[in-house]
Amino acid sequence: MSLLSMPFVDTNIDTVLSVFAGVVLIATIATVGIGFWKIHELPIHKASTKEHHQIGLITALTWIGFVWHWVWVLAVIIAFVDGEKALCRIRDIWHGDRLPVVPAMSTDAMTTDTEEK
C-alpha cells in the first residue's frame, strides 16, 4: 500500500463509514439543539415551579432571548430572584439610618432572667 492510496475506497466499508459519520453528525447537532433548548427553557421551568406572578413576562423574555441573549439573562434574573424580598431588602438598606431603634433590655430584666435559671 502506498502513501497516496486511500483505504476503504470503493468498498462496502466506505459506505458504512459514511453513513456512520452522517448519523454521528445528525446526533451531535440534535444533542446540541436539545441542550440549548433546555437551557433556554430554564427560566420558564423555574417560574412555573415557584408559581411566579410574572410567568408571561419570563416566557416572552426567554423567547426574545433566542435572538438577543442579554434579554435571556434578564429572564433568568426575574425567574430566580424573589422580587418582593429583594425590594424589601433594598428598602431596608436605603432606610438603614432611619430604622426605628429597638430599646435594649434593662439590666434588671437580665439579672432576673439569669437568677430564675
Jmol script that loads the backbone (N, CA, C; Angstrom):
load data "model"
ATOM      1  N   MET A   1       0.852  -1.164   0.000  1.00  0.00           N
ATOM      2  CA  MET A   1       0.000   0.000   0.000  1.00  0.00           C
ATOM      3  C   MET A   1       0.901   1.232   0.000  1.00  0.00           C
ATOM      4  N   SER A   2       0.621   2.161  -0.886  1.00  0.00           N
ATOM      5  CA  SER A   2       1.437   3.366  -0.951  1.00  0.00           C
ATOM      6  C   SER A   2       0.805   4.474  -0.098  1.00  0.00           C
ATOM      7  N   LEU A   3       1.520   5.558   0.055  1.00  0.00           N
ATOM      8  CA  LEU A   3       1.018   6.675   0.852  1.00  0.00           C
ATOM      9  C   LEU A   3      -0.125   7.418   0.163  1.00  0.00           C
ATOM     10  N   LEU A   4      -0.227   7.293  -1.152  1.00  0.00           N
ATOM     11  CA  LEU A   4      -1.261   8.009  -1.884  1.00  0.00           C
ATOM     12  C   LEU A   4      -2.558   7.223  -2.008  1.00  0.00           C
ATOM     13  N   SER A   5      -2.557   5.965  -1.720  1.00  0.00           N
ATOM     14  CA  SER A   5      -3.783   5.185  -1.845  1.00  0.00           C
ATOM     15  C   SER A   5      -4.670   5.412  -0.615  1.00  0.00           C
ATOM     16  N   MET A   6      -5.957   5.355  -0.825  1.00  0.00           N
ATOM     17  CA  MET A   6      -6.924   5.589   0.241  1.00  0.00           C
ATOM     18  C   MET A   6      -7.493   4.254   0.702  1.00  0.00           C
ATOM     19  N   PRO A   7      -7.426   3.983   1.987  1.00  0.00           N
ATOM     20  CA  PRO A   7      -8.030   2.745   2.463  1.00  0.00           C
ATOM     21  C   PRO A   7      -9.558   2.862   2.438  1.00  0.00           C
ATOM     22  N   PHE A   8     -10.225   1.773   2.311  1.00  0.00           N
ATOM     23  CA  PHE A   8     -11.679   1.640   2.341  1.00  0.00           C
ATOM     24  C   PHE A   8     -12.387   2.284   1.148  1.00  0.00           C
ATOM     25  N   VAL A   9     -11.672   2.742   0.125  1.00  0.00           N
ATOM     26  CA  VAL A   9     -12.313   3.356  -1.034  1.00  0.00           C
ATOM     27  C   VAL A   9     -12.824   2.251  -1.951  1.00  0.00           C
ATOM     28  N   ASP A  10     -14.020   2.475  -2.473  1.00  0.00           N
ATOM     29  CA  ASP A  10     -14.700   1.526  -3.373  1.00  0.00           C
ATOM     30  C   ASP A  10     -14.954   0.183  -2.696  1.00  0.00           C
ATOM     31  N   THR A  11     -15.262   0.234  -1.410  1.00  0.00           N
ATOM     32  CA  THR A  11     -15.631  -0.987  -0.685  1.00  0.00           C
ATOM     33  C   THR A  11     -16.921  -0.714   0.079  1.00  0.00           C
ATOM     34  N   ASN A  12     -17.476  -1.756   0.629  1.00  0.00           N
ATOM     35  CA  ASN A  12     -18.683  -1.603   1.450  1.00  0.00           C
ATOM     36  C   ASN A  12     -18.377  -0.869   2.753  1.00  0.00           C
ATOM     37  N   ILE A  13     -17.176  -0.995   3.232  1.00  0.00           N
ATOM     38  CA  ILE A  13     -16.794  -0.325   4.473  1.00  0.00           C
ATOM     39  C   ILE A  13     -16.839   1.191   4.283  1.00  0.00           C
ATOM     40  N   ASP A  14     -16.497   1.656   3.088  1.00  0.00           N
ATOM     41  CA  ASP A  14     -16.553   3.087   2.777  1.00  0.00           C
ATOM     42  C   ASP A  14     -17.983   3.612   2.950  1.00  0.00           C
ATOM     43  N   THR A  15     -18.942   2.888   2.452  1.00  0.00           N
ATOM     44  CA  THR A  15     -20.342   3.296   2.561  1.00  0.00           C
ATOM     45  C   THR A  15     -20.806   3.262   4.012  1.00  0.00           C
ATOM     46  N   VAL A  16     -20.440   2.230   4.733  1.00  0.00           N
ATOM     47  CA  VAL A  16     -20.829   2.109   6.136  1.00  0.00           C
ATOM     48  C   VAL A  16     -20.233   3.243   6.962  1.00  0.00           C
ATOM     49  N   LEU A  17     -18.964   3.566   6.726  1.00  0.00           N
ATOM     50  CA  LEU A  17     -18.335   4.659   7.467  1.00  0.00           C
ATOM     51  C   LEU A  17     -18.969   6.003   7.123  1.00  0.00           C
ATOM     52  N   SER A  18     -19.364   6.221   5.894  1.00  0.00           N
ATOM     53  CA  SER A  18     -20.035   7.464   5.504  1.00  0.00           C
ATOM     54  C   SER A  18     -21.396   7.587   6.184  1.00  0.00           C
ATOM     55  N   VAL A  19     -22.140   6.497   6.223  1.00  0.00           N
ATOM     56  CA  VAL A  19     -23.444   6.511   6.898  1.00  0.00           C
ATOM     57  C   VAL A  19     -23.252   6.733   8.391  1.00  0.00           C
ATOM     58  N   PHE A  20     -22.271   6.083   8.986  1.00  0.00           N
ATOM     59  CA  PHE A  20     -21.991   6.245  10.420  1.00  0.00           C
ATOM     60  C   PHE A  20     -21.610   7.692  10.744  1.00  0.00           C
ATOM     61  N   ALA A  21     -20.787   8.295   9.892  1.00  0.00           N
ATOM     62  CA  ALA A  21     -20.398   9.691  10.100  1.00  0.00           C
ATOM     63  C   ALA A  21     -21.615  10.611   9.992  1.00  0.00           C
ATOM     64  N   GLY A  22     -22.505  10.328   9.071  1.00  0.00           N
ATOM     65  CA  GLY A  22     -23.734  11.128   8.945  1.00  0.00           C
ATOM     66  C   GLY A  22     -24.619  11.005  10.165  1.00  0.00           C
ATOM     67  N   VAL A  23     -24.750   9.780  10.693  1.00  0.00           N
ATOM     68  CA  VAL A  23     -25.563   9.565  11.893  1.00  0.00           C
ATOM     69  C   VAL A  23     -24.953  10.293  13.097  1.00  0.00           C
ATOM     70  N   VAL A  24     -23.631  10.216  13.230  1.00  0.00           N
ATOM     71  CA  VAL A  24     -22.964  10.911  14.334  1.00  0.00           C
ATOM     72  C   VAL A  24     -23.150  12.422  14.199  1.00  0.00           C
ATOM     73  N   LEU A  25     -23.059  12.943  12.993  1.00  0.00           N
ATOM     74  CA  LEU A  25     -23.251  14.370  12.763  1.00  0.00           C
ATOM     75  C   LEU A  25     -24.660  14.812  13.143  1.00  0.00           C
ATOM     76  N   ILE A  26     -25.649  14.075  12.694  1.00  0.00           N
ATOM     77  CA  ILE A  26     -27.044  14.417  12.998  1.00  0.00           C
ATOM     78  C   ILE A  26     -27.309  14.285  14.502  1.00  0.00           C
ATOM     79  N   ALA A  27     -26.794  13.245  15.130  1.00  0.00           N
ATOM     80  CA  ALA A  27     -26.981  13.066  16.574  1.00  0.00           C
ATOM     81  C   ALA A  27     -26.317  14.195  17.362  1.00  0.00           C
ATOM     82  N   THR A  28     -25.144  14.626  16.932  1.00  0.00           N
ATOM     83  CA  THR A  28     -24.452  15.718  17.615  1.00  0.00           C
ATOM     84  C   THR A  28     -25.222  17.022  17.491  1.00  0.00           C
ATOM     85  N   ILE A  29     -25.705  17.319  16.294  1.00  0.00           N
ATOM     86  CA  ILE A  29     -26.480  18.542  16.084  1.00  0.00           C
ATOM     87  C   ILE A  29     -27.774  18.500  16.901  1.00  0.00           C
ATOM     88  N   ALA A  30     -28.439  17.349  16.934  1.00  0.00           N
ATOM     89  CA  ALA A  30     -29.668  17.212  17.706  1.00  0.00           C
ATOM     90  C   ALA A  30     -29.402  17.370  19.200  1.00  0.00           C
ATOM     91  N   THR A  31     -28.326  16.783  19.692  1.00  0.00           N
ATOM     92  CA  THR A  31     -27.989  16.884  21.113  1.00  0.00           C
ATOM     93  C   THR A  31     -27.681  18.319  21.505  1.00  0.00           C
ATOM     94  N   VAL A  32     -26.923  19.009  20.687  1.00  0.00           N
ATOM     95  CA  VAL A  32     -26.615  20.417  20.967  1.00  0.00           C
ATOM     96  C   VAL A  32     -27.894  21.256  20.930  1.00  0.00           C
ATOM     97  N   GLY A  33     -28.755  21.008  19.984  1.00  0.00           N
ATOM     98  CA  GLY A  33     -30.019  21.744  19.893  1.00  0.00           C
ATOM     99  C   GLY A  33     -30.921  21.504  21.091  1.00  0.00           C
ATOM    100  N   ILE A  34     -31.037  20.251  21.509  1.00  0.00           N
ATOM    101  CA  ILE A  34     -31.871  19.930  22.672  1.00  0.00           C
ATOM    102  C   ILE A  34     -31.278  20.540  23.941  1.00  0.00           C
ATOM    103  N   GLY A  35     -29.963  20.461  24.089  1.00  0.00           N
ATOM    104  CA  GLY A  35     -29.323  21.079  25.261  1.00  0.00           C
ATOM    105  C   GLY A  35     -29.524  22.584  25.287  1.00  0.00           C
ATOM    106  N   PHE A  36     -29.368  23.229  24.131  1.00  0.00           N
ATOM    107  CA  PHE A  36     -29.594  24.669  24.034  1.00  0.00           C
ATOM    108  C   PHE A  36     -31.031  25.011  24.389  1.00  0.00           C
ATOM    109  N   TRP A  37     -31.974  24.217  23.906  1.00  0.00           N
ATOM    110  CA  TRP A  37     -33.394  24.445  24.197  1.00  0.00           C
ATOM    111  C   TRP A  37     -33.666  24.302  25.692  1.00  0.00           C
ATOM    112  N   LYS A  38     -33.129  23.257  26.318  1.00  0.00           N
ATOM    113  CA  LYS A  38     -33.368  23.037  27.749  1.00  0.00           C
ATOM    114  C   LYS A  38     -32.774  24.155  28.598  1.00  0.00           C
ATOM    115  N   ILE A  39     -31.609  24.639  28.221  1.00  0.00           N
ATOM    116  CA  ILE A  39     -31.008  25.747  28.973  1.00  0.00           C
ATOM    117  C   ILE A  39     -31.847  27.013  28.800  1.00  0.00           C
ATOM    118  N   HIS A  40     -32.350  27.240  27.596  1.00  0.00           N
ATOM    119  CA  HIS A  40     -33.167  28.427  27.383  1.00  0.00           C
ATOM    120  C   HIS A  40     -34.525  28.327  28.058  1.00  0.00           C
ATOM    121  N   GLU A  41     -35.028  27.136  28.289  1.00  0.00           N
ATOM    122  CA  GLU A  41     -36.309  26.952  28.963  1.00  0.00           C
ATOM    123  C   GLU A  41     -36.171  26.951  30.486  1.00  0.00           C
ATOM    124  N   LEU A  42     -34.965  27.034  30.993  1.00  0.00           N
ATOM    125  CA  LEU A  42     -34.728  27.011  32.435  1.00  0.00           C
ATOM    126  C   LEU A  42     -35.494  28.096  33.189  1.00  0.00           C
ATOM    127  N   PRO A  43     -35.514  29.364  32.751  1.00  0.00           N
ATOM    128  CA  PRO A  43     -36.278  30.370  33.492  1.00  0.00           C
ATOM    129  C   PRO A  43     -37.778  30.081  33.526  1.00  0.00           C
ATOM    130  N   ILE A  44     -38.332  29.578  32.425  1.00  0.00           N
ATOM    131  CA  ILE A  44     -39.764  29.271  32.393  1.00  0.00           C
ATOM    132  C   ILE A  44     -40.079  28.142  33.360  1.00  0.00           C
ATOM    133  N   HIS A  45     -39.237  27.117  33.381  1.00  0.00           N
ATOM    134  CA  HIS A  45     -39.449  25.987  34.289  1.00  0.00           C
ATOM    135  C   HIS A  45     -39.368  26.440  35.748  1.00  0.00           C
ATOM    136  N   LYS A  46     -38.376  27.251  36.073  1.00  0.00           N
ATOM    137  CA  LYS A  46     -38.218  27.739  37.452  1.00  0.00           C
ATOM    138  C   LYS A  46     -39.410  28.600  37.854  1.00  0.00           C
ATOM    139  N   ALA A  47     -39.870  29.468  36.952  1.00  0.00           N
ATOM    140  CA  ALA A  47     -41.011  30.341  37.255  1.00  0.00           C
ATOM    141  C   ALA A  47     -42.290  29.536  37.450  1.00  0.00           C
ATOM    142  N   SER A  48     -42.469  28.492  36.679  1.00  0.00           N
ATOM    143  CA  SER A  48     -43.685  27.689  36.835  1.00  0.00           C
ATOM    144  C   SER A  48     -43.650  26.861  38.109  1.00  0.00           C
ATOM    145  N   THR A  49     -42.473  26.396  38.532  1.00  0.00           N
ATOM    146  CA  THR A  49     -42.421  25.630  39.788  1.00  0.00           C
ATOM    147  C   THR A  49     -42.615  26.534  40.999  1.00  0.00           C
ATOM    148  N   LYS A  50     -42.178  27.800  40.909  1.00  0.00           N
ATOM    149  CA  LYS A  50     -42.369  28.742  42.010  1.00  0.00           C
ATOM    150  C   LYS A  50     -43.712  29.455  41.929  1.00  0.00           C
ATOM    151  N   GLU A  51     -44.521  29.157  40.897  1.00  0.00           N
ATOM    152  CA  GLU A  51     -45.788  29.841  40.642  1.00  0.00           C
ATOM    153  C   GLU A  51     -45.570  31.349  40.646  1.00  0.00           C
ATOM    154  N   HIS A  52     -44.603  31.775  39.840  1.00  0.00           N
ATOM    155  CA  HIS A  52     -44.203  33.181  39.747  1.00  0.00           C
ATOM    156  C   HIS A  52     -45.341  33.999  39.140  1.00  0.00           C
ATOM    157  N   HIS A  53     -45.514  35.231  39.621  1.00  0.00           N
ATOM    158  CA  HIS A  53     -46.587  36.091  39.123  1.00  0.00           C
ATOM    159  C   HIS A  53     -46.286  36.647  37.735  1.00  0.00           C
ATOM    160  N   GLN A  54     -45.028  36.681  37.327  1.00  0.00           N
ATOM    161  CA  GLN A  54     -44.629  37.263  36.048  1.00  0.00           C
ATOM    162  C   GLN A  54     -44.237  36.188  35.030  1.00  0.00           C
ATOM    163  N   ILE A  55     -44.934  35.072  35.009  1.00  0.00           N
ATOM    164  CA  ILE A  55     -44.546  33.982  34.120  1.00  0.00           C
ATOM    165  C   ILE A  55     -44.702  34.368  32.646  1.00  0.00           C
ATOM    166  N   GLY A  56     -45.676  35.207  32.336  1.00  0.00           N
ATOM    167  CA  GLY A  56     -45.837  35.666  30.956  1.00  0.00           C
ATOM    168  C   GLY A  56     -44.650  36.504  30.496  1.00  0.00           C
ATOM    169  N   LEU A  57     -44.191  37.388  31.366  1.00  0.00           N
ATOM    170  CA  LEU A  57     -43.025  38.207  31.052  1.00  0.00           C
ATOM    171  C   LEU A  57     -41.778  37.347  30.893  1.00  0.00           C
ATOM    172  N   ILE A  58     -41.614  36.385  31.784  1.00  0.00           N
ATOM    173  CA  ILE A  58     -40.449  35.496  31.718  1.00  0.00           C
ATOM    174  C   ILE A  58     -40.471  34.674  30.435  1.00  0.00           C
ATOM    175  N   THR A  59     -41.651  34.195  30.043  1.00  0.00           N
ATOM    176  CA  THR A  59     -41.776  33.431  28.799  1.00  0.00           C
ATOM    177  C   THR A  59     -41.413  34.292  27.596  1.00  0.00           C
ATOM    178  N   ALA A  60     -41.935  35.515  27.561  1.00  0.00           N
ATOM    179  CA  ALA A  60     -41.633  36.410  26.432  1.00  0.00           C
ATOM    180  C   ALA A  60     -40.142  36.737  26.378  1.00  0.00           C
ATOM    181  N   LEU A  61     -39.543  37.026  27.530  1.00  0.00           N
ATOM    182  CA  LEU A  61     -38.114  37.333  27.551  1.00  0.00           C
ATOM    183  C   LEU A  61     -37.269  36.134  27.134  1.00  0.00           C
ATOM    184  N   THR A  62     -37.716  34.938  27.493  1.00  0.00           N
ATOM    185  CA  THR A  62     -36.987  33.731  27.104  1.00  0.00           C
ATOM    186  C   THR A  62     -37.023  33.550  25.587  1.00  0.00           C
ATOM    187  N   TRP A  63     -38.186  33.768  24.980  1.00  0.00           N
ATOM    188  CA  TRP A  63     -38.292  33.638  23.529  1.00  0.00           C
ATOM    189  C   TRP A  63     -37.480  34.706  22.814  1.00  0.00           C
ATOM    190  N   ILE A  64     -37.514  35.940  23.329  1.00  0.00           N
ATOM    191  CA  ILE A  64     -36.710  37.004  22.730  1.00  0.00           C
ATOM    192  C   ILE A  64     -35.226  36.710  22.932  1.00  0.00           C
ATOM    193  N   GLY A  65     -34.899  36.014  24.010  1.00  0.00           N
ATOM    194  CA  GLY A  65     -33.517  35.667  24.314  1.00  0.00           C
ATOM    195  C   GLY A  65     -32.859  34.769  23.284  1.00  0.00           C
ATOM    196  N   PHE A  66     -33.654  34.102  22.438  1.00  0.00           N
ATOM    197  CA  PHE A  66     -33.051  33.317  21.361  1.00  0.00           C
ATOM    198  C   PHE A  66     -32.347  34.220  20.362  1.00  0.00           C
ATOM    199  N   VAL A  67     -32.826  35.464  20.219  1.00  0.00           N
ATOM    200  CA  VAL A  67     -32.225  36.408  19.281  1.00  0.00           C
ATOM    201  C   VAL A  67     -31.217  37.305  19.993  1.00  0.00           C
ATOM    202  N   TRP A  68     -31.667  37.934  21.088  1.00  0.00           N
ATOM    203  CA  TRP A  68     -30.809  38.814  21.874  1.00  0.00           C
ATOM    204  C   TRP A  68     -30.540  38.124  23.205  1.00  0.00           C
ATOM    205  N   HIS A  69     -29.348  37.626  23.385  1.00  0.00           N
ATOM    206  CA  HIS A  69     -29.044  36.786  24.542  1.00  0.00           C
ATOM    207  C   HIS A  69     -29.063  37.536  25.858  1.00  0.00           C
ATOM    208  N   TRP A  70     -28.804  38.837  25.855  1.00  0.00           N
ATOM    209  CA  TRP A  70     -28.837  39.588  27.104  1.00  0.00           C
ATOM    210  C   TRP A  70     -30.253  39.646  27.667  1.00  0.00           C
ATOM    211  N   VAL A  71     -31.266  39.531  26.812  1.00  0.00           N
ATOM    212  CA  VAL A  71     -32.657  39.515  27.288  1.00  0.00           C
ATOM    213  C   VAL A  71     -32.924  38.225  28.055  1.00  0.00           C
ATOM    214  N   TRP A  72     -32.299  37.134  27.629  1.00  0.00           N
ATOM    215  CA  TRP A  72     -32.458  35.862  28.336  1.00  0.00           C
ATOM    216  C   TRP A  72     -31.882  35.970  29.743  1.00  0.00           C
ATOM    217  N   VAL A  73     -30.803  36.714  29.899  1.00  0.00           N
ATOM    218  CA  VAL A  73     -30.216  36.920  31.227  1.00  0.00           C
ATOM    219  C   VAL A  73     -31.215  37.637  32.130  1.00  0.00           C
ATOM    220  N   LEU A  74     -31.941  38.610  31.593  1.00  0.00           N
ATOM    221  CA  LEU A  74     -32.992  39.276  32.378  1.00  0.00           C
ATOM    222  C   LEU A  74     -34.066  38.285  32.807  1.00  0.00           C
ATOM    223  N   ALA A  75     -34.445  37.381  31.907  1.00  0.00           N
ATOM    224  CA  ALA A  75     -35.450  36.370  32.251  1.00  0.00           C
ATOM    225  C   ALA A  75     -34.957  35.480  33.386  1.00  0.00           C
ATOM    226  N   VAL A  76     -33.685  35.109  33.366  1.00  0.00           N
ATOM    227  CA  VAL A  76     -33.119  34.281  34.433  1.00  0.00           C
ATOM    228  C   VAL A  76     -33.153  35.037  35.757  1.00  0.00           C
ATOM    229  N   ILE A  77     -32.766  36.309  35.726  1.00  0.00           N
ATOM    230  CA  ILE A  77     -32.758  37.099  36.963  1.00  0.00           C
ATOM    231  C   ILE A  77     -34.168  37.240  37.522  1.00  0.00           C
ATOM    232  N   ILE A  78     -35.128  37.547  36.676  1.00  0.00           N
ATOM    233  CA  ILE A  78     -36.507  37.708  37.138  1.00  0.00           C
ATOM    234  C   ILE A  78     -37.044  36.389  37.674  1.00  0.00           C
ATOM    235  N   ALA A  79     -36.712  35.272  37.045  1.00  0.00           N
ATOM    236  CA  ALA A  79     -37.239  33.973  37.469  1.00  0.00           C
ATOM    237  C   ALA A  79     -36.632  33.506  38.786  1.00  0.00           C
ATOM    238  N   PHE A  80     -35.349  33.761  38.997  1.00  0.00           N
ATOM    239  CA  PHE A  80     -34.675  33.208  40.165  1.00  0.00           C
ATOM    240  C   PHE A  80     -34.667  34.127  41.377  1.00  0.00           C
ATOM    241  N   VAL A  81     -34.863  35.421  41.180  1.00  0.00           N
ATOM    242  CA  VAL A  81     -34.836  36.358  42.300  1.00  0.00           C
ATOM    243  C   VAL A  81     -36.264  36.592  42.774  1.00  0.00           C
ATOM    244  N   ASP A  82     -36.477  36.480  44.065  1.00  0.00           N
ATOM    245  CA  ASP A  82     -37.780  36.784  44.647  1.00  0.00           C
ATOM    246  C   ASP A  82     -37.884  38.302  44.742  1.00  0.00           C
ATOM    247  N   GLY A  83     -38.702  38.888  43.875  1.00  0.00           N
ATOM    248  CA  GLY A  83     -38.787  40.338  43.758  1.00  0.00           C
ATOM    249  C   GLY A  83     -39.234  41.026  45.031  1.00  0.00           C
ATOM    250  N   GLU A  84     -40.199  40.439  45.713  1.00  0.00           N
ATOM    251  CA  GLU A  84     -40.719  41.065  46.934  1.00  0.00           C
ATOM    252  C   GLU A  84     -39.660  41.120  48.028  1.00  0.00           C
ATOM    253  N   LYS A  85     -38.955  40.012  48.223  1.00  0.00           N
ATOM    254  CA  LYS A  85     -37.894  40.005  49.243  1.00  0.00           C
ATOM    255  C   LYS A  85     -36.749  40.927  48.855  1.00  0.00           C
ATOM    256  N   ALA A  86     -36.416  40.964  47.563  1.00  0.00           N
ATOM    257  CA  ALA A  86     -35.330  41.831  47.109  1.00  0.00           C
ATOM    258  C   ALA A  86     -35.685  43.297  47.314  1.00  0.00           C
ATOM    259  N   LEU A  87     -36.929  43.672  46.990  1.00  0.00           N
ATOM    260  CA  LEU A  87     -37.332  45.062  47.193  1.00  0.00           C
ATOM    261  C   LEU A  87     -37.365  45.431  48.670  1.00  0.00           C
ATOM    262  N   CYS A  88     -37.813  44.517  49.519  1.00  0.00           N
ATOM    263  CA  CYS A  88     -37.793  44.788  50.966  1.00  0.00           C
ATOM    264  C   CYS A  88     -36.357  44.961  51.454  1.00  0.00           C
ATOM    265  N   ARG A  89     -35.463  44.147  50.968  1.00  0.00           N
ATOM    266  CA  ARG A  89     -34.052  44.259  51.374  1.00  0.00           C
ATOM    267  C   ARG A  89     -33.446  45.575  50.901  1.00  0.00           C
ATOM    268  N   ILE A  90     -33.738  45.965  49.663  1.00  0.00           N
ATOM    269  CA  ILE A  90     -33.237  47.245  49.150  1.00  0.00           C
ATOM    270  C   ILE A  90     -33.820  48.396  49.957  1.00  0.00           C
ATOM    271  N   ARG A  91     -35.100  48.319  50.295  1.00  0.00           N
ATOM    272  CA  ARG A  91     -35.725  49.357  51.109  1.00  0.00           C
ATOM    273  C   ARG A  91     -35.062  49.449  52.472  1.00  0.00           C
ATOM    274  N   ASP A  92     -34.777  48.304  53.086  1.00  0.00           N
ATOM    275  CA  ASP A  92     -34.128  48.303  54.393  1.00  0.00           C
ATOM    276  C   ASP A  92     -32.725  48.898  54.321  1.00  0.00           C
ATOM    277  N   ILE A  93     -32.005  48.600  53.257  1.00  0.00           N
ATOM    278  CA  ILE A  93     -30.669  49.171  53.095  1.00  0.00           C
ATOM    279  C   ILE A  93     -30.773  50.675  52.862  1.00  0.00           C
ATOM    280  N   TRP A  94     -31.730  51.090  52.041  1.00  0.00           N
ATOM    281  CA  TRP A  94     -31.888  52.510  51.728  1.00  0.00           C
ATOM    282  C   TRP A  94     -32.241  53.318  52.969  1.00  0.00           C
ATOM    283  N   HIS A  95     -33.135  52.787  53.798  1.00  0.00           N
ATOM    284  CA  HIS A  95     -33.586  53.488  55.000  1.00  0.00           C
ATOM    285  C   HIS A  95     -32.870  52.976  56.243  1.00  0.00           C
ATOM    286  N   GLY A  96     -31.689  52.434  56.072  1.00  0.00           N
ATOM    287  CA  GLY A  96     -30.953  51.840  57.184  1.00  0.00           C
ATOM    288  C   GLY A  96     -30.673  52.797  58.313  1.00  0.00           C
ATOM    289  N   ASP A  97     -30.383  54.056  58.005  1.00  0.00           N
ATOM    290  CA  ASP A  97     -30.069  55.001  59.071  1.00  0.00           C
ATOM    291  C   ASP A  97     -31.326  55.534  59.740  1.00  0.00           C
ATOM    292  N   ARG A  98     -32.512  55.289  59.184  1.00  0.00           N
ATOM    293  CA  ARG A  98     -33.755  55.802  59.756  1.00  0.00           C
ATOM    294  C   ARG A  98     -34.638  54.703  60.325  1.00  0.00           C
ATOM    295  N   LEU A  99     -34.101  53.519  60.522  1.00  0.00           N
ATOM    296  CA  LEU A  99     -34.899  52.441  61.089  1.00  0.00           C
ATOM    297  C   LEU A  99     -35.191  52.744  62.554  1.00  0.00           C
ATOM    298  N   PRO A 100     -36.357  52.334  63.045  1.00  0.00           N
ATOM    299  CA  PRO A 100     -36.656  52.582  64.460  1.00  0.00           C
ATOM    300  C   PRO A 100     -35.690  51.816  65.355  1.00  0.00           C
ATOM    301  N   VAL A 101     -35.318  52.451  66.429  1.00  0.00           N
ATOM    302  CA  VAL A 101     -34.373  51.859  67.364  1.00  0.00           C
ATOM    303  C   VAL A 101     -35.144  51.007  68.356  1.00  0.00           C
ATOM    304  N   VAL A 102     -34.719  49.761  68.512  1.00  0.00           N
ATOM    305  CA  VAL A 102     -35.357  48.856  69.463  1.00  0.00           C
ATOM    306  C   VAL A 102     -34.719  49.095  70.818  1.00  0.00           C
ATOM    307  N   PRO A 103     -35.537  49.380  71.847  1.00  0.00           N
ATOM    308  CA  PRO A 103     -34.935  49.636  73.159  1.00  0.00           C
ATOM    309  C   PRO A 103     -34.236  48.388  73.687  1.00  0.00           C
ATOM    310  N   ALA A 104     -33.078  48.606  74.272  1.00  0.00           N
ATOM    311  CA  ALA A 104     -32.304  47.497  74.822  1.00  0.00           C
ATOM    312  C   ALA A 104     -32.934  47.036  76.125  1.00  0.00           C
ATOM    313  N   MET A 105     -32.686  45.783  76.470  1.00  0.00           N
ATOM    314  CA  MET A 105     -33.220  45.247  77.719  1.00  0.00           C
ATOM    315  C   MET A 105     -32.491  45.897  78.894  1.00  0.00           C
ATOM    316  N   SER A 106     -33.228  46.154  79.931  1.00  0.00           N
ATOM    317  CA  SER A 106     -32.602  46.746  81.107  1.00  0.00           C
ATOM    318  C   SER A 106     -31.796  45.694  81.850  1.00  0.00           C
ATOM    319  N   THR A 107     -30.871  46.141  82.654  1.00  0.00           N
ATOM    320  CA  THR A 107     -30.031  45.206  83.396  1.00  0.00           C
ATOM    321  C   THR A 107     -30.832  44.472  84.462  1.00  0.00           C
ATOM    322  N   ASP A 108     -31.927  45.084  84.974  1.00  0.00           N
ATOM    323  CA  ASP A 108     -32.770  44.411  85.958  1.00  0.00           C
ATOM    324  C   ASP A 108     -33.452  43.198  85.352  1.00  0.00           C
ATOM    325  N   ALA A 109     -33.921  43.329  84.115  1.00  0.00           N
ATOM    326  CA  ALA A 109     -34.580  42.211  83.448  1.00  0.00           C
ATOM    327  C   ALA A 109     -33.577  41.101  83.156  1.00  0.00           C
ATOM    328  N   MET A 110     -32.356  41.456  82.852  1.00  0.00           N
ATOM    329  CA  MET A 110     -31.341  40.455  82.570  1.00  0.00           C
ATOM    330  C   MET A 110     -30.960  39.692  83.836  1.00  0.00           C
ATOM    331  N   THR A 111     -30.867  40.364  84.979  1.00  0.00           N
ATOM    332  CA  THR A 111     -30.478  39.681  86.215  1.00  0.00           C
ATOM    333  C   THR A 111     -31.590  38.772  86.700  1.00  0.00           C
ATOM    334  N   THR A 112     -32.859  39.161  86.511  1.00  0.00           N
ATOM    335  CA  THR A 112     -33.947  38.277  86.960  1.00  0.00           C
ATOM    336  C   THR A 112     -34.025  37.043  86.091  1.00  0.00           C
ATOM    337  N   ASP A 113     -33.694  37.183  84.777  1.00  0.00           N
ATOM    338  CA  ASP A 113     -33.699  36.017  83.899  1.00  0.00           C
ATOM    339  C   ASP A 113     -32.609  35.036  84.290  1.00  0.00           C
ATOM    340  N   THR A 114     -31.445  35.518  84.624  1.00  0.00           N
ATOM    341  CA  THR A 114     -30.364  34.622  84.979  1.00  0.00           C
ATOM    342  C   THR A 114     -30.573  34.015  86.358  1.00  0.00           C
ATOM    343  N   GLU A 115     -31.225  34.726  87.265  1.00  0.00           N
ATOM    344  CA  GLU A 115     -31.471  34.163  88.606  1.00  0.00           C
ATOM    345  C   GLU A 115     -32.515  33.071  88.561  1.00  0.00           C
ATOM    346  N   GLU A 116     -33.496  33.198  87.646  1.00  0.00           N
ATOM    347  CA  GLU A 116     -34.553  32.178  87.556  1.00  0.00           C
ATOM    348  C   GLU A 116     -33.991  30.863  87.012  1.00  0.00           C
ATOM    349  N   LYS A 117     -32.963  30.921  86.209  1.00  0.00           N
ATOM    350  CA  LYS A 117     -32.420  29.693  85.634  1.00  0.00           C
ATOM    351  C   LYS A 117     -31.599  29.037  86.664  1.00  0.00           C
TER     352      LYS A 117
END
end "model"
wireframe off; spacefill off
backbone 0.3
color backbone group
